[in-house]
Amino acid sequence: MAEKRSAINPFYLLLVVFGIAFTLTACAYVVMMLKALHPEAGPAPQGGSLLDFVDRHGTALLTAELLLLALSTVGAISTDRYWMRRQSALHRANQPPPRPDRPSNAP
């Protein structure tokens, strides 16, 4: 019998996506700040670069990503019981019924 995939809480997937986006944005923000503090380390980025975008919109972007992470966390925690019950019900539905000619505690 083929195994069915387990139900995954979609909020966990959102947490992964938003977490990766937040991490990349935070790293770009740190690099941008380090370049501003130490301009002798390299040439300043010219228009159209990621660091230029982060310089203009970095704070708003980090704030929005943090808000999305918080909402996804609340969603994952509040719906976790539902997804666990659903998985348990699917698992029970896929189990064959007990055979009446054998006791349930027999090997």
Buried (B, 14 or more C-beta within 10 A) or exposed (E): EEEEEEBEBEBBEBBEEBBEBBEEBBEBBEBBBEBEEEEEEEEEBEEEEEBBBBBEEBEEBBEBBBEBBEEBBEBBEEBEEEBEEBBEEEEEEEEEEEEEEEEEEEE
